[in-house]
Amino acid sequence: MDSPTTFALYGIGAAAAAALVVKLKARLELSRAKHRSLAGHARLARRVAAVVPYYEYGPTEFFCSDDAPQDLVARRRAGFARLTDLYRTRFPRTAALTAQVKEAISDLQFTEAYRVPFQYGRFVREHLPVGAFVASSSGVTLTDLDGNRFYDLTGSYGVNLLGNDFYKECLEAGLTQARELGPVLGPYHPVIAENVRRLREISGLDEVSFHMSGTEAVMQAVRLARYHTGRRRVVRFCGAYHGWWGDVQPGIGNPLPARDTYTLKEMSEETLHVLRTRRDIACVLVNPLQALHPNAGPPADSSLVDAGHNARFDRAAYADWLTRLRVVCSERNIVLIFDEIFVGFRIAAGGAQEYFGVKADIVTYGKTLGGGLPIGVVCGRKDLMKRFRDDRPADVCFARGTFNSHPYVMTAMHEFLTALGRQDVRALYHGLDERWNGRADSLNRRLGDENLPVRVANLSSIWTICYAAPSRYNWMFQYYLRAEGLALSWIGTGRLIFSLNYGEADFAAVADRFVAAARGMRHDGWFWTPADATNKSIRRRILREMIVHRLFPHFQTSP
Ligand SMILES: Cc1ncc(COP(=O)(O)O)c(C=O)c1O
């Protein structure tokens, strides 16, 4: 007969087994809520990145890495030589100063290195150097050191919402208003009272805190969510950017594992299930820009090895997703954070909350809100913003910063917020989507009419370029666009950002240049693809190349 001790041991064993089953089930559910791509598996992505070997195409293979026939290679060579000549004669001073400072500016070395897929990088940098300097801005244009005027599609990383001249005025007026106080920190400049009033009104939230950058604002939002919920885990969505702080950048780029971050699929039932069932989640971070390309990373040209950039914005579907997310977060006391650092003020005066009709618990703003100066802002519910506990005075949630609430930033911000109430600025928001969708549609029609394998997709004034031909050379398009006088940011054709002061004539000029650039690409043979090529077959081929170079590091790709 079994003794009571044996029964007790059976009981403990059964309880342990049951606990293990529950844990395994939760782990499995978490895995199911991850996106299948590498971007959905941060740790694996880092491991894969660590073994990708460097190799490069020499002057021969550069033009025929897709086995193009000889006549086409000759066309590419001729087109490339023409472009090289154009870059050399048109941008000499800008290129010379860039070359002079490059060795001493690590950020510049980084952006230079990641403009195109790495195999082509050295050759293209040698022959098509992109200048890092501009001398002036006016209207919707930028002028470089050689006097070339470009239409500005960089949008200053999204800061430039209302046109560079507008921010020059904000800075001037802000400077005048802050002059008496100067750079005094600690005590506030009185405009802060008005800024706070307006931010509360815009966000519909109770309290505000000021920071120096968007990254810092997100850090503080997440820290507050953890403090108040007593939970550790942060949910972010696959592909979404929230600044460069470790916990929100769990994959490639961060040398440390972000153990408390779950990167889950956006617009997914499995994700909702995880949120509904786990007890360790403090907050969900949403970057509404992802509505343009859910679950995919920022579409940089450095990863444009084929025609794999896909984007399509569906406002109703994304609004529905946010609504369902809101319900689950409310049910589970999970803090819903909208990171509106990019889209705030851009897609609607009231940002993503207004645009999608969903309220967040905390909203972060930045970029354009600083009126041209660095800024990060957190707006949140009163109970979530509090940094100490009345009943436990030693348990605080610390967040200060020397330059937070800088008088010059506050006065420039004040100019920006005041302008939002002006008739002419308010008018920009009327029919905003219709205007930008109409412009995207008309450009796409022109491209379609000429059978050019390029299209644009947009979320209001934020655009991305998609390619229909699975060519290995789609990234070359950025150099044709620059040659036509269109200024792009370092991620190239992945992100075009228009300021809202683009009038019809300016936009028509951009569209003409865009079409001319696409014609140039086709004329010079870069859109060509072998008859049976697909994005998949291209990627397989690149994988084979990588394996060979990994196994035989001294293998010469081309003479
Ligand atoms: C959505 C979002 N969050 C956070 C950040 C980080 O802001 P900052 O570059 O000011 O640190 C960015 C910057 O692009 C962003 O787009």
PDBQT file of the ligand as one rigid body, heavy atoms in Angstrom, charges set to zero:
ROOT
HETATM    1  C1  LIG A 601       7.866  56.497 -34.026  1.00  0.00    +0.000 C 
HETATM    2  C2  LIG A 601       9.185  56.982 -33.532  1.00  0.00    +0.000 A 
HETATM    3  N1  LIG A 601       9.477  56.842 -32.237  1.00  0.00    +0.000 NA
HETATM    4  C3  LIG A 601      10.643  57.281 -31.738  1.00  0.00    +0.000 A 
HETATM    5  C4  LIG A 601      11.580  57.879 -32.554  1.00  0.00    +0.000 A 
HETATM    6  C5  LIG A 601      12.871  58.374 -31.972  1.00  0.00    +0.000 C 
HETATM    7  O1  LIG A 601      12.895  59.763 -31.963  1.00  0.00    +0.000 OA
HETATM    8  P1  LIG A 601      14.286  60.547 -31.895  1.00  0.00    +0.000 P 
HETATM    9  O2  LIG A 601      15.003  60.271 -33.166  1.00  0.00    +0.000 OA
HETATM   10  O3  LIG A 601      13.898  61.969 -31.710  1.00  0.00    +0.000 OA
HETATM   11  O4  LIG A 601      15.028  59.990 -30.711  1.00  0.00    +0.000 OA
HETATM   12  C6  LIG A 601      11.322  58.032 -33.905  1.00  0.00    +0.000 A 
HETATM   13  C7  LIG A 601      12.313  58.626 -34.809  1.00  0.00    +0.000 C 
HETATM   14  O5  LIG A 601      12.284  58.491 -36.001  1.00  0.00    +0.000 OA
HETATM   15  C8  LIG A 601      10.080  57.571 -34.422  1.00  0.00    +0.000 A 
HETATM   16  O6  LIG A 601       9.772  57.687 -35.705  1.00  0.00    +0.000 OA
ENDROOT
TORSDOF 0
